[in-house]
Amino acid sequence: MGDVLSQSEIDALLSALSDGQLSAEEMRSTDNTKKVRVYDFKRPNKFSKDQIHSLQNIHENYCRALTNYLSGNLHSPIESKVLSIEQITYDEFIRSLPSPTVMGIFTLEPLEGTVLMEVSPSLAFTIVDRILGGQGQEVEKNRDLTEIEKTLVEHRLTHMINLTEEAWAEVYELKPQFIAMEPNPQFVQIVAPNEMVVLVTIEVTVGDTVGMIEVCLPYLVLESILEKLSTYFLFSTKAKVSSPEQIAAIRKKIEWAKVDVVAFLGHSEILVRDLLELAVGDVIPLRQAVAEPLPIYVGKYMKFKSNPGLNGDHLAVQITEVVEEGREEDGE
């Protein structure tokens, strides 16, 4: 697409035509000249715009999973977002990293090759501080992790790497496998220095601290599935039917959720005067017949009916009926 001329440039061009300084043939010959586009053979762009856009969508999904994981694990408000996606050489990526840092080396089976995930030292130390009961403060000076800190960070890094499986599920079924954690970038050589990689930079905010996560995806690793990395593929894929494994995983997560279960014995209304004069042995009649089953509320909805009784020395209820779906009653 050509450059858009400003009004002053248009006026100057018309003036040149009217004064004879510029002819129509010269303009046509100028338009017919071939456009030259700069191409750097040392840094060829191997990923199309569609593929970059697909990687953006994939890692936005990853950010949502990452936010949920870190929020629960660190008990702190977390925000994460994709900051940028760019194509650079592997050497440029390695040279941009601090030393020491936190680098997770892993594979994406069945793809061949190795992928990197780098967690900035500021974010790593913030995570460690939160785990150990602190407010999530980063260290003033970068340093190597202690043995205890390495164990804590490696456990979280492994889980963060495993989250990529869920993020890629709509495109391709990948199984991330953690290999090792390395603090020195110069000791990690997964591809040749001049090979092109996609660098995904994710900004993570933990409380008042901002850190970065960088995912390095070599072209050689993604080459076999590049045709699937297109916006059309992502948005034209039909909704998948949940597999039995997915249903079991969701059920397992739901089973850990805690809800209040209340057996409602009945209710009554009395005057404040009577309440103040209550004494041991007084009886308060409830608006609940003895022969009627007691309603059991899960949260604020009635889900069961029951009979009261004893289980050893403890009060108990026996479920006699499950309330049919669509006949839930508000307990408030």
CORRA-V227596 format. One record per residue. N is the residue number from 1. RES is the residue in three letters. PHI is phi in whole degrees, -180 to 180 (999 if undefined). OMEGA is omega in whole degrees, -180 to 180 (999 if undefined). Layout:
{{N | RES | PHI | OMEGA} {N | RES | PHI | OMEGA}}
This chain:
{{1 | MET | 999 | -177} {2 | GLY | -71 | 178} {3 | ASP | -72 | 178} {4 | VAL | -87 | -179} {5 | LEU | -81 | 174} {6 | SER | -79 | -179} {7 | GLN | -63 | 179} {8 | SER | -66 | 178} {9 | GLU | -69 | 177} {10 | ILE | -64 | 179} {11 | ASP | -62 | 180} {12 | ALA | -66 | 179} {13 | LEU | -68 | 178} {14 | LEU | -65 | 178} {15 | SER | -66 | 179} {16 | ALA | -66 | 177} {17 | LEU | -67 | -178} {18 | SER | -71 | 180} {19 | ASP | -85 | -180} {20 | GLY | 84 | 179} {21 | GLN | -72 | -179} {22 | LEU | -139 | -179} {23 | SER | -100 | 179} {24 | ALA | -66 | 179} {25 | GLU | -63 | 179} {26 | GLU | -64 | 179} {27 | MET | -66 | -180} {28 | ARG | -66 | 180} {29 | SER | -66 | 178} {30 | THR | -68 | -180} {31 | ASP | -67 | -176} {32 | ASN | -83 | 179} {33 | THR | -67 | -178} {34 | LYS | -70 | 177} {35 | LYS | -80 | -180} {36 | VAL | -105 | 178} {37 | ARG | -114 | -178} {38 | VAL | -71 | 179} {39 | TYR | -132 | -179} {40 | ASP | -96 | -178} {41 | PHE | -71 | 177} {42 | LYS | -79 | -178} {43 | ARG | -132 | -179} {44 | PRO | -71 | 177} {45 | ASN | -79 | -176} {46 | LYS | -99 | 179} {47 | PHE | -113 | 179} {48 | SER | -77 | 179} {49 | LYS | -64 | 178} {50 | ASP | -62 | -179} {51 | GLN | -69 | 177} {52 | ILE | -65 | 179} {53 | HIS | -64 | 178} {54 | SER | -65 | 177} {55 | LEU | -63 | 176} {56 | GLN | -62 | 179} {57 | ASN | -63 | -179} {58 | ILE | -61 | -176} {59 | HIS | -82 | 169} {60 | GLU | -69 | 173} {61 | ASN | -62 | 178} {62 | TYR | -62 | -180} {63 | CYS | -62 | 178} {64 | ARG | -64 | 178} {65 | ALA | -67 | 180} {66 | LEU | -64 | 179} {67 | THR | -62 | 179} {68 | ASN | -63 | -178} {69 | TYR | -66 | -176} {70 | LEU | -67 | 179} {71 | SER | -61 | 180} {72 | GLY | -73 | -176} {73 | ASN | -78 | -177} {74 | LEU | -101 | -178} {75 | HIS | 53 | -178} {76 | SER | -149 | 176} {77 | PRO | -65 | -177} {78 | ILE | -124 | 172} {79 | GLU | -131 | 177} {80 | SER | -142 | -180} {81 | LYS | -154 | 177} {82 | VAL | -76 | -177} {83 | LEU | -88 | -180} {84 | SER | -163 | 173} {85 | ILE | -135 | -177} {86 | GLU | -141 | 177} {87 | GLN | -102 | 179} {88 | ILE | -140 | 175} {89 | THR | -82 | -179} {90 | TYR | -63 | 180} {91 | ASP | -63 | 178} {92 | GLU | -64 | 179} {93 | PHE | -63 | -178} {94 | ILE | -63 | -178} {95 | ARG | -69 | -178} {96 | SER | -83 | -175} {97 | LEU | -88 | 174} {98 | PRO | -76 | 176} {99 | SER | -137 | 3} {100 | PRO | -80 | 175} {101 | THR | -144 | 178} {102 | VAL | -121 | -178} {103 | MET | -119 | 176} {104 | GLY | -100 | 179} {105 | ILE | -102 | -178} {106 | PHE | -152 | 177} {107 | THR | -114 | 175} {108 | LEU | -122 | -179} {109 | GLU | -65 | 11} {110 | PRO | -92 | 179} {111 | LEU | -69 | 178} {112 | GLU | -89 | 178} {113 | GLY | 106 | -174} {114 | THR | -125 | -179} {115 | VAL | -121 | -179} {116 | LEU | -121 | 170} {117 | MET | -130 | -179} {118 | GLU | -107 | 177} {119 | VAL | -107 | -177} {120 | SER | -61 | -180} {121 | PRO | -56 | -180} {122 | SER | -61 | 179} {123 | LEU | -71 | -179} {124 | ALA | -62 | -179} {125 | PHE | -70 | 176} {126 | THR | -65 | 178} {127 | ILE | -62 | 179} {128 | VAL | -62 | -179} {129 | ASP | -62 | 179} {130 | ARG | -67 | -179} {131 | ILE | -63 | -177} {132 | LEU | -88 | 174} {133 | GLY | 96 | 180} {134 | GLY | -85 | -179} {135 | GLN | -90 | -180} {136 | GLY | 89 | -179} {137 | GLN | -93 | 177} {138 | GLU | -87 | 180} {139 | VAL | -77 | -179} {140 | GLU | -73 | -179} {141 | LYS | -129 | -179} {142 | ASN | -66 | -180} {143 | ARG | -152 | 176} {144 | ASP | -72 | 176} {145 | LEU | -75 | 172} {146 | THR | -75 | -179} {147 | GLU | -63 | 178} {148 | ILE | -67 | 179} {149 | GLU | -64 | 178} {150 | LYS | -60 | -180} {151 | THR | -63 | -179} {152 | LEU | -65 | -178} {153 | VAL | -70 | -179} {154 | GLU | -62 | 178} {155 | HIS | -62 | -180} {156 | ARG | -70 | -180} {157 | LEU | -63 | 178} {158 | THR | -61 | 179} {159 | HIS | -67 | 179} {160 | MET | -64 | 177} {161 | ILE | -69 | -180} {162 | ASN | -64 | 179} {163 | LEU | -66 | 179} {164 | THR | -65 | 179} {165 | GLU | -61 | 179} {166 | GLU | -67 | -178} {167 | ALA | -66 | -178} {168 | TRP | -91 | -171} {169 | ALA | -58 | -178} {170 | GLU | -73 | -177} {171 | VAL | -103 | -176} {172 | TYR | -159 | -180} {173 | GLU | -83 | -178} {174 | LEU | -116 | 178} {175 | LYS | -120 | 179} {176 | PRO | -68 | 178} {177 | GLN | -128 | 180} {178 | PHE | -68 | -180} {179 | ILE | -107 | -176} {180 | ALA | -164 | 174} {181 | MET | -116 | -175} {182 | GLU | -129 | -180} {183 | PRO | -85 | -175} {184 | ASN | -103 | -179} {185 | PRO | -60 | -176} {186 | GLN | -68 | -180} {187 | PHE | -92 | -178} {188 | VAL | -111 | -179} {189 | GLN | -132 | -176} {190 | ILE | -89 | 176} {191 | VAL | -143 | 178} {192 | ALA | -65 | -177} {193 | PRO | -56 | -177} {194 | ASN | -90 | 179} {195 | GLU | -73 | -179} {196 | MET | -83 | 177} {197 | VAL | -135 | 170} {198 | VAL | -99 | -180} {199 | LEU | -108 | 179} {200 | VAL | -102 | -179} {201 | THR | -105 | -178} {202 | ILE | -115 | 178} {203 | GLU | -95 | -179} {204 | VAL | -120 | 178} {205 | THR | -110 | 178} {206 | VAL | -114 | -175} {207 | GLY | 64 | 179} {208 | ASP | -101 | -177} {209 | THR | -102 | 179} {210 | VAL | -115 | 177} {211 | GLY | -133 | -176} {212 | MET | -125 | 168} {213 | ILE | -122 | 180} {214 | GLU | -119 | 179} {215 | VAL | -109 | -179} {216 | CYS | -103 | -178} {217 | LEU | -113 | 179} {218 | PRO | -65 | 177} {219 | TYR | -59 | -178} {220 | LEU | -63 | 179} {221 | VAL | -75 | -175} {222 | LEU | -90 | -173} {223 | GLU | -55 | -175} {224 | SER | -73 | -179} {225 | ILE | -121 | -178} {226 | LEU | -62 | -179} {227 | GLU | -66 | 179} {228 | LYS | -84 | -179} {229 | LEU | -88 | 177} {230 | SER | -138 | -180} {231 | THR | -58 | -180} {232 | TYR | -61 | -178} {233 | PHE | -64 | -177} {234 | LEU | -63 | -173} {235 | PHE | -90 | 179} {236 | SER | -99 | 179} {237 | THR | -68 | 179} {238 | LYS | -71 | 179} {239 | ALA | -61 | -178} {240 | LYS | -79 | 174} {241 | VAL | -79 | -177} {242 | SER | -63 | 179} {243 | SER | -79 | 177} {244 | PRO | -57 | 179} {245 | GLU | -66 | 179} {246 | GLN | -65 | 179} {247 | ILE | -63 | 179} {248 | ALA | -65 | -180} {249 | ALA | -66 | 178} {250 | ILE | -65 | 179} {251 | ARG | -62 | -179} {252 | LYS | -64 | 180} {253 | LYS | -68 | -179} {254 | ILE | -68 | -178} {255 | GLU | -63 | 179} {256 | TRP | -83 | -180} {257 | ALA | -71 | -178} {258 | LYS | -102 | 176} {259 | VAL | -133 | 178} {260 | ASP | -84 | 176} {261 | VAL | -117 | -175} {262 | VAL | -128 | 171} {263 | ALA | -90 | -173} {264 | PHE | -91 | -176} {265 | LEU | -76 | -179} {266 | GLY | 141 | 180} {267 | HIS | -144 | -180} {268 | SER | -153 | 177} {269 | GLU | -123 | 178} {270 | ILE | -134 | 179} {271 | LEU | -76 | 178} {272 | VAL | -60 | 179} {273 | ARG | -60 | 179} {274 | ASP | -68 | 179} {275 | LEU | -61 | -179} {276 | LEU | -70 | -177} {277 | GLU | -97 | 180} {278 | LEU | -62 | 179} {279 | ALA | -138 | 180} {280 | VAL | -60 | 179} {281 | GLY | 99 | 177} {282 | ASP | -69 | -179} {283 | VAL | -117 | 176} {284 | ILE | -109 | 179} {285 | PRO | -69 | 178} {286 | LEU | -101 | 178} {287 | ARG | -85 | -179} {288 | GLN | -147 | -180} {289 | ALA | -68 | -178} {290 | VAL | -62 | -176} {291 | ALA | -80 | -178} {292 | GLU | -81 | 178} {293 | PRO | -69 | 178} {294 | LEU | -84 | 176} {295 | PRO | -77 | 176} {296 | ILE | -116 | -178} {297 | TYR | -105 | 171} {298 | VAL | -106 | -170} {299 | GLY | 69 | 179} {300 | LYS | -111 | -178} {301 | TYR | -114 | 176} {302 | MET | -79 | -175} {303 | LYS | -118 | -176} {304 | PHE | -141 | 169} {305 | LYS | -124 | -171} {306 | SER | -152 | 173} {307 | ASN | -113 | 180} {308 | PRO | -76 | 178} {309 | GLY | -176 | -179} {310 | LEU | -124 | 172} {311 | ASN | -125 | -171} {312 | GLY | 71 | 178} {313 | ASP | -97 | -175} {314 | HIS | -110 | 172} {315 | LEU | -67 | -178} {316 | ALA | -151 | 174} {317 | VAL | -131 | 178} {318 | GLN | -112 | -179} {319 | ILE | -68 | 180} {320 | THR | -113 | -176} {321 | GLU | -158 | 173} {322 | VAL | -100 | -179} {323 | VAL | -66 | -177} {324 | GLU | -64 | 179} {325 | GLU | -64 | -179} {326 | GLY | 94 | 179} {327 | ARG | -120 | -179} {328 | GLU | -72 | 179} {329 | GLU | -115 | 180} {330 | ASP | -72 | -178} {331 | GLY | -88 | -179} {332 | GLU | -85 | 999}}
